[in-house]
Amino acid sequence: MNRIYILLTLIVCQSFNNIQAQNNNKNHCVHCKMDIQDDLHRASAEKNNETLHFDAIECLINYLKLYDESLFSKLNVSDYETGQLIDAKTATYLKSKAISSPMGANLSAFKNEKNATQIKSKKGGEIYSWDAIKVKFKDSKFGALDHSHHDHFRPDAHAPIGIMGDHLHKKGGLMVAFRYMNMVMDGNKSGANNISNESIYNSFMVAPQDMTMNMYMFGIMYAPSDNLTLMLMQNLGEKDMDLKARMMMSNNMIMFRDFSTNSTGFGDLKVSALYGIFDTNKTSLHLNGGINIPVGDIENRGDTPMENNVKLPYAMQLGSGTFDITLGATFKVNANCMSFGTQFLSTLRTGENRQDYRFGNVYQLNIWGAYKISENFSFSCRLHGVTESKLKGADEELNSMIVTTANTNNYGIDKIKTFIGVNVAFPSTSSLKDLRFGIEAGTPIYEVYNGIQMNENLNFNFGIKYSVL
């Protein structure tokens, strides 16, 4: 895990070396920063002896909304039939769904109206002059929304893979996702300080040594409308803990026994809804809400040196046993080559489970930033702060004097973690445009535990997303 974290750090550092080179690349659109790949829809503008390049006619028109057109000495668009640049002001424009343009506005240019009319008779659509098409683009529904559609394919359009519920889909959108999450814990802490096995044995018979948690998450997102996206997530969890028992023998000799416990099975089912408040080309805000359905096992058992088939402590169970409510919000900002976001989520427990306890409420804040290295890659940095209150109640089958994880006083945390990651996406013109990959690694930089708890070491997240519709 340490090697993975170091490798990702090196990737980020190398990426900074390529930033300046990319900014000077004439094959990138000035407006949307995408690669210029379609010679039949490209455009250009000249200002102060400098040529600005655009990957689509709609990018040029949207760019001119920000500046006085008289500042430009020449405006050119590509003739759809020949690929040659022609005067944008004398060209004739055809908007036809049968001819896709890079930014999704379905807008093509022709050197005269006769040629445009001939193509219209075959493809359908509407014909416009330069002045008429600019008037149409004053309505954001005609032009600006096409840009946000294209932004969907940016590698930094989604949050780092460790964050869920970060984006909405357009009406009818359907996406399936798989995530793998790994967390490694090693040693123990009391409050913010390390604590030795010998100190633990003053109060408990067993001291946890290390623990590995693997989670395989399967999710599906569907948008019944532009403002509402529904999400369903189910995980398969695996928890392995190594422990050391201090045992007093009949002859008053002390013996230490190493042993392990394991829990494997499905966790709780999570049903969520994301509701959009606003979404522009640059910023978006949506509300997060959900409910945790307690289908995960909370009665896992295992063998120990003291007793066989004993119920495992709270930390080794796979579910919460309670219907938990999640509420929060997600805010994102998109810049030319960068994106930023923040998400706050609160998980509120309702009542006690059938074992007469409930976990503490959880409050999480994520803040992240991402830089688009290229058309396919972006790197991200993320801070994750979490506060979890104490466990309430107690399971009567658990002996709180045996092991730290069976004592309810040893639950609840305040923690800040830092992550670095890479997202991979593909342009809208690629056959792989519906696929996304993400990888992320992180470690705590601040930890304060209630009582004695295991020390978290490294986190690793990997995910694949596929947009079906």
Disulfide bonds with the S-S distance in Angstrom:
none
